[in-house]
């Protein structure tokens, strides 16, 4: 299992093209299973989310609710949610998603 790492904002942003692709693929798979019976869809949904989360975790980032990713900055988390174009938010370790606040534009790393 990959150990959680810390990221500069630049390092986290460098992963965005790949994260967008992986998340878009998982989101598309979720759309396709809506045609299945509820029981089958629930099982497939769980499998899709699990695979997505494992993929994110291997990078050292933290997968959160589908499709949200936290990057440990060493003092708080940078927070990205599909389909956001960039990492616009951060939140304290103890606050979680509801505590998201905009990243200061002067921060480049």
Backbone as a chain_set.jsonl record, in Angstrom:
{"seq": "XXXXXXXXXXXXXXXXXXXXXXXXXXXXXXXXXXXXXXXXXXXXXXXXXXXXXXXXXXXXXXXXXXXXXXXXXXXXXXXXXXXXXXXXXXXXXXXXXXXXXXXXXXXXX", "coords": {"N": [[0.842, -1.18, 0.0], [0.494, 2.227, -0.767], [2.18, 4.895, 0.81], [0.816, 7.769, 2.375], [1.487, 10.967, 1.063], [2.961, 14.285, 1.084], [1.993, 17.18, -0.741], [2.961, 19.828, -2.904], [1.15, 22.662, -4.115], [1.592, 22.899, -6.813], [2.515, 20.3, -7.486], [0.212, 18.791, -6.945], [-1.558, 19.928, -8.797], [-0.334, 19.114, -11.147], [-1.155, 16.52, -11.409], [-3.761, 16.686, -12.199], [-4.742, 16.427, -15.003], [-4.637, 13.638, -15.388], [-6.185, 12.762, -13.183], [-8.664, 13.875, -13.842], [-9.271, 12.406, -16.142], [-9.402, 9.729, -15.158], [-11.469, 10.03, -13.291], [-13.569, 10.937, -14.921], [-13.941, 8.687, -16.502], [-14.786, 6.798, -14.57], [-17.116, 8.1, -13.712], [-18.605, 7.998, -16.076], [-18.94, 5.223, -16.296], [-20.581, 4.869, -14.081], [-22.883, 6.125, -14.979], [-23.656, 4.401, -17.039], [-24.442, 2.082, -15.658], [-26.876, 2.687, -14.613], [-28.938, 1.634, -16.004], [-29.164, -0.93, -15.212], [-30.592, -3.405, -12.952], [-31.594, -2.446, -9.628], [-30.209, -3.85, -7.61], [-28.04, -5.038, -8.977], [-26.876, -2.72, -10.028], [-26.104, -1.393, -7.673], [-24.099, -3.095, -6.69], [-22.238, -2.959, -8.785], [-21.713, -0.223, -8.733], [-20.448, 0.082, -6.272], [-18.134, -1.38, -6.799], [-16.964, 0.147, -8.883], [-16.466, 2.595, -7.574], [-14.734, 1.722, -5.565], [-12.534, 0.841, -7.088], [-11.807, 3.286, -8.294], [-11.103, 4.766, -5.972], [-8.937, 3.248, -4.959], [-7.103, 3.623, -7.002], [-6.583, 6.387, -6.796], [-5.527, 6.505, -4.206], [-3.121, 5.159, -4.52], [-1.489, 7.086, -5.538], [-0.787, 8.536, -3.378], [-2.511, 10.407, -2.579], [-5.68, 11.335, -1.044], [-8.611, 9.688, -1.492], [-11.901, 10.816, -1.395], [-15.387, 11.389, -0.851], [-17.126, 10.191, -3.721], [-16.672, 12.233, -6.416], [-14.111, 13.208, -5.106], [-10.975, 14.518, -4.172], [-8.406, 14.727, -1.815], [-5.382, 16.415, -1.127], [-2.637, 16.229, 0.839], [-1.088, 18.979, 2.2], [0.74, 19.343, 4.111], [0.084, 21.159, 6.012], [-2.592, 21.51, 5.758], [-5.357, 20.434, 3.691], [-5.317, 20.415, 0.137], [-8.072, 20.563, -1.982], [-9.859, 18.875, -4.428], [-12.536, 18.456, -6.689], [-14.208, 16.442, -8.954], [-16.166, 17.728, -11.573], [-14.271, 19.887, -11.473], [-12.168, 22.386, -12.903], [-9.677, 23.098, -11.941], [-7.57, 23.084, -8.987], [-9.122, 24.655, -6.637], [-9.671, 24.999, -3.968], [-9.048, 24.61, -0.418], [-8.861, 22.932, 2.764], [-8.963, 22.733, 6.344], [-7.432, 20.126, 8.319], [-9.22, 19.075, 10.201], [-11.693, 20.001, 9.386], [-12.853, 19.13, 6.931], [-14.778, 18.549, 3.894], [-16.939, 20.392, 4.009], [-15.726, 22.564, 5.108], [-14.329, 23.792, 3.123], [-12.382, 26.331, 1.577], [-11.513, 29.085, -0.543], [-8.371, 28.897, -2.263], [-5.661, 30.997, -1.64], [-4.887, 33.222, -4.17], [-2.257, 34.074, -4.499], [-0.643, 32.002, -3.861], [1.496, 29.831, -5.33], [2.691, 27.461, -5.125]], "CA": [[0.0, 0.0, 0.0], [1.27, 3.452, -0.884], [2.124, 5.783, 1.964], [0.329, 9.111, 2.081], [2.581, 11.921, 0.924], [2.549, 15.683, 1.057], [2.042, 17.753, -2.082], [2.863, 21.262, -3.138], [0.013, 22.925, -4.992], [2.066, 22.602, -8.169], [2.524, 18.84, -7.654], [-1.179, 18.337, -7.009], [-2.115, 20.372, -10.081], [0.268, 18.317, -12.219], [-1.908, 15.267, -11.51], [-5.144, 16.94, -12.612], [-5.185, 15.813, -16.263], [-4.839, 12.215, -15.153], [-7.323, 12.613, -12.271], [-9.882, 14.18, -14.602], [-9.53, 11.27, -17.025], [-9.821, 8.586, -14.333], [-12.77, 10.352, -12.697], [-14.56, 10.976, -16.004], [-14.207, 7.293, -16.869], [-15.601, 6.204, -13.503], [-18.422, 8.753, -13.77], [-19.293, 7.434, -17.244], [-19.341, 3.868, -15.914], [-21.718, 5.008, -13.157], [-24.043, 6.458, -15.808], [-24.05, 3.205, -17.783], [-25.077, 1.063, -14.811], [-28.218, 3.117, -14.215], [-29.892, 0.804, -16.743], [-29.225, -2.229, -14.546], [-31.49, -3.491, -11.802], [-31.057, -1.739, -8.46], [-29.251, -4.711, -6.907], [-26.846, -5.151, -9.817], [-26.28, -1.382, -10.101], [-25.453, -1.101, -6.391], [-22.865, -3.88, -6.632], [-21.301, -2.388, -9.761], [-21.338, 1.105, -8.252], [-19.467, -0.129, -5.211], [-16.907, -1.834, -7.457], [-16.406, 1.292, -9.617], [-15.95, 3.55, -6.591], [-13.583, 1.094, -4.913], [-11.411, 0.89, -8.033], [-11.417, 4.693, -8.392], [-10.444, 5.142, -4.716], [-7.638, 2.572, -4.89], [-6.24, 4.285, -7.977], [-6.191, 7.678, -6.22], [-4.71, 6.244, -3.024], [-1.783, 4.746, -4.968], [-0.717, 8.309, -5.798], [-0.48, 9.173, -2.106], [-3.603, 11.337, -2.279], [-6.766, 10.727, -0.281], [-9.918, 9.698, -2.132], [-13.015, 11.099, -0.487], [-16.652, 11.059, -1.501], [-16.935, 10.227, -5.181], [-15.303, 12.07, -6.853], [-13.37, 14.268, -4.436], [-9.622, 14.09, -3.807], [-7.651, 15.615, -0.935], [-3.927, 16.34, -1.205], [-2.056, 16.75, 2.076], [-0.079, 20.013, 1.929], [1.615, 19.42, 5.274], [-0.571, 22.006, 7.016], [-4.021, 21.315, 5.523], [-5.564, 19.698, 2.449], [-5.855, 20.974, -1.096], [-9.252, 19.74, -2.243], [-10.35, 18.917, -5.801], [-13.736, 17.649, -6.919], [-14.59, 16.29, -10.356], [-15.323, 18.045, -12.721], [-13.615, 21.194, -11.378], [-11.065, 22.545, -13.854], [-8.415, 23.313, -11.237], [-7.685, 22.965, -7.534], [-9.505, 26.001, -6.2], [-10.008, 25.034, -2.546], [-8.298, 23.897, 0.604], [-9.588, 22.881, 4.036], [-8.195, 22.267, 7.494], [-7.504, 18.687, 8.544], [-10.383, 18.707, 11.012], [-12.931, 20.588, 8.866], [-13.431, 18.344, 5.854], [-15.327, 19.166, 2.688], [-17.789, 21.547, 4.321], [-14.863, 23.671, 5.497], [-13.528, 24.257, 1.977], [-12.275, 27.776, 1.36], [-10.677, 29.325, -1.722], [-6.922, 29.007, -2.115], [-5.144, 32.345, -1.882], [-4.309, 33.243, -5.521], [-0.818, 34.359, -4.49], [0.073, 30.748, -3.624], [1.763, 29.135, -6.586], [3.167, 26.127, -4.801]], "C": [[0.89, 1.247, 0.0], [1.078, 4.328, 0.349], [1.621, 7.153, 1.525], [1.509, 10.058, 2.027], [2.047, 13.332, 1.047], [2.82, 16.228, -0.343], [2.171, 19.263, -2.002], [1.635, 21.449, -4.025], [0.382, 22.589, -6.435], [2.059, 21.098, -8.443], [1.11, 18.293, -7.774], [-1.8, 18.711, -8.355], [-1.554, 19.568, -11.254], [-0.473, 16.999, -12.43], [-3.314, 15.456, -12.076], [-5.54, 16.333, -13.953], [-5.491, 14.324, -16.102], [-6.053, 11.971, -14.251], [-8.646, 12.875, -12.98], [-10.263, 13.004, -15.49], [-10.063, 10.067, -16.246], [-11.218, 8.822, -13.755], [-13.869, 10.397, -13.75], [-14.932, 9.562, -16.43], [-15.105, 6.62, -15.827], [-17.009, 6.794, -13.505], [-19.245, 8.208, -14.933], [-19.777, 6.014, -16.942], [-20.557, 3.905, -14.987], [-22.999, 5.32, -13.939], [-24.559, 5.216, -16.526], [-24.798, 2.19, -16.918], [-26.468, 1.469, -14.341], [-29.299, 2.29, -14.9], [-30.073, -0.561, -16.089], [-30.255, -2.216, -13.42], [-30.81, -2.835, -10.605], [-29.975, -2.559, -7.755], [-27.936, -4.819, -7.679], [-26.123, -3.809, -9.873], [-25.529, -1.049, -8.815], [-24.122, -1.841, -6.274], [-21.814, -3.301, -7.576], [-20.815, -1.013, -9.308], [-20.257, 0.991, -7.183], [-18.113, -0.523, -5.799], [-16.203, -0.675, -8.181], [-15.757, 2.276, -8.643], [-14.711, 2.994, -5.894], [-12.351, 1.159, -5.815], [-10.887, 2.321, -8.171], [-10.607, 5.1, -7.152], [-9.058, 4.509, -4.598], [-6.634, 3.228, -5.831], [-5.715, 5.608, -7.426], [-5.22, 7.468, -5.054], [-3.281, 5.857, -3.4], [-0.886, 5.942, -5.267], [-0.244, 8.97, -4.51], [-1.51, 10.216, -1.717], [-4.71, 10.585, -1.548], [-8.081, 10.825, -1.046], [-10.992, 9.931, -1.083], [-14.299, 10.732, -1.199], [-16.442, 11.077, -3.009], [-17.384, 11.564, -5.716], [-14.51, 13.261, -6.343], [-12.02, 13.718, -3.979], [-8.99, 15.159, -2.918], [-6.162, 15.332, -1.102], [-3.375, 16.986, 0.056], [-0.949, 17.742, 1.731], [0.964, 20.09, 3.044], [1.041, 20.289, 6.375], [-2.093, 21.95, 6.907], [-4.163, 20.504, 4.236], [-5.933, 20.635, 1.314], [-6.983, 20.027, -1.482], [-9.74, 19.952, -3.677], [-11.559, 17.998, -5.929], [-14.039, 17.624, -8.411], [-15.966, 16.899, -10.552], [-14.66, 19.428, -12.649], [-12.397, 21.233, -12.3], [-9.705, 22.649, -13.173], [-8.636, 23.026, -9.752], [-7.897, 24.377, -7.012], [-9.611, 26.133, -4.686], [-9.012, 24.277, -1.694], [-9.201, 23.804, 1.829], [-8.676, 22.336, 5.116], [-8.373, 20.758, 7.647], [-8.801, 18.291, 9.24], [-11.713, 19.2, 10.436], [-13.598, 19.745, 7.781], [-14.033, 19.209, 4.758], [-16.132, 20.426, 2.984], [-16.984, 22.77, 4.748], [-14.002, 24.196, 4.352], [-13.556, 25.773, 1.874], [-11.339, 27.991, 0.172], [-9.189, 29.403, -1.364], [-6.53, 30.44, -2.438], [-4.46, 32.351, -3.25], [-2.808, 33.51, -5.555], [0.014, 33.101, -4.251], [0.267, 30.052, -4.963], [2.277, 27.728, -6.341], [2.474, 25.717, -3.565]], "O": [[1.909, 1.298, 0.689], [-0.032, 4.48, 0.859], [1.957, 7.634, 0.443], [2.425, 9.968, 2.844], [0.837, 13.551, 1.107], [3.745, 15.797, -1.032], [1.568, 19.903, -1.141], [1.143, 20.489, -4.618], [-0.436, 22.053, -7.183], [1.642, 20.669, -9.518], [0.842, 17.429, -8.61], [-2.488, 17.899, -8.974], [-2.246, 19.37, -12.252], [-0.422, 16.428, -13.519], [-3.984, 14.475, -12.399], [-6.622, 15.753, -14.033], [-6.488, 13.825, -16.623], [-6.857, 11.079, -14.52], [-9.632, 12.177, -12.744], [-11.436, 12.644, -15.583], [-11.062, 9.462, -16.636], [-12.048, 7.913, -13.736], [-14.985, 9.941, -13.499], [-16.1, 9.272, -16.689], [-16.075, 5.95, -16.181], [-17.986, 6.069, -13.32], [-20.446, 7.98, -14.792], [-20.898, 5.65, -17.296], [-21.454, 3.069, -15.099], [-24.074, 4.83, -13.593], [-25.769, 5.004, -16.61], [-25.698, 1.509, -17.409], [-27.167, 0.663, -13.727], [-30.439, 2.245, -14.439], [-31.037, -1.268, -16.384], [-30.724, -1.16, -12.995], [-29.588, -2.689, -10.581], [-28.946, -2.018, -7.351], [-26.855, -4.706, -7.1], [-24.897, -3.76, -9.776], [-24.436, -0.483, -8.865], [-23.132, -1.274, -5.812], [-20.645, -3.171, -7.212], [-19.643, -0.678, -9.478], [-19.27, 1.727, -7.202], [-17.071, -0.051, -5.345], [-14.982, -0.54, -8.096], [-14.636, 2.732, -8.865], [-13.748, 3.725, -5.661], [-11.257, 1.491, -5.359], [-9.677, 2.548, -8.166], [-9.545, 5.71, -7.277], [-8.11, 5.172, -4.179], [-5.458, 3.371, -5.496], [-4.532, 5.914, -7.572], [-4.217, 8.172, -4.938], [-2.337, 6.187, -2.682], [0.339, 5.822, -5.252], [0.603, 9.863, -4.543], [-1.407, 10.837, -0.659], [-4.682, 9.359, -1.446], [-8.61, 11.921, -1.23], [-10.985, 9.314, -0.018], [-14.301, 9.854, -2.062], [-15.667, 11.885, -3.521], [-18.51, 11.958, -5.414], [-14.271, 14.216, -7.082], [-11.931, 12.602, -3.466], [-9.035, 16.348, -3.234], [-5.736, 14.182, -1.203], [-3.621, 18.165, 0.31], [0.016, 17.391, 1.051], [1.951, 20.816, 2.93], [1.448, 20.184, 7.532], [-2.8, 22.3, 7.852], [-3.181, 19.946, 3.747], [-6.752, 21.538, 1.485], [-6.855, 18.813, -1.321], [-10.004, 21.083, -4.086], [-11.598, 16.91, -5.354], [-14.117, 18.672, -9.052], [-16.868, 16.614, -9.763], [-14.505, 20.078, -13.683], [-11.688, 20.238, -12.454], [-8.686, 22.318, -13.779], [-9.758, 22.758, -9.322], [-6.969, 25.184, -6.956], [-9.638, 27.248, -4.164], [-8.251, 23.434, -2.17], [-10.199, 24.519, 1.92], [-7.743, 21.58, 4.845], [-9.35, 20.188, 7.161], [-9.408, 17.277, 8.896], [-12.768, 18.842, 10.96], [-14.826, 19.672, 7.741], [-13.827, 20.422, 4.704], [-16.008, 21.422, 2.271], [-17.503, 23.886, 4.75], [-13.059, 24.955, 4.576], [-14.592, 26.412, 2.055], [-10.467, 27.162, -0.087], [-8.812, 29.907, -0.307], [-7.021, 31.021, -3.405], [-3.541, 31.563, -3.473], [-2.153, 33.199, -6.549], [1.233, 33.122, -4.415], [-0.703, 29.725, -5.645], [2.295, 26.899, -7.251], [2.698, 24.613, -3.068]]}, "num_chains": 1, "name": "protein.A"}
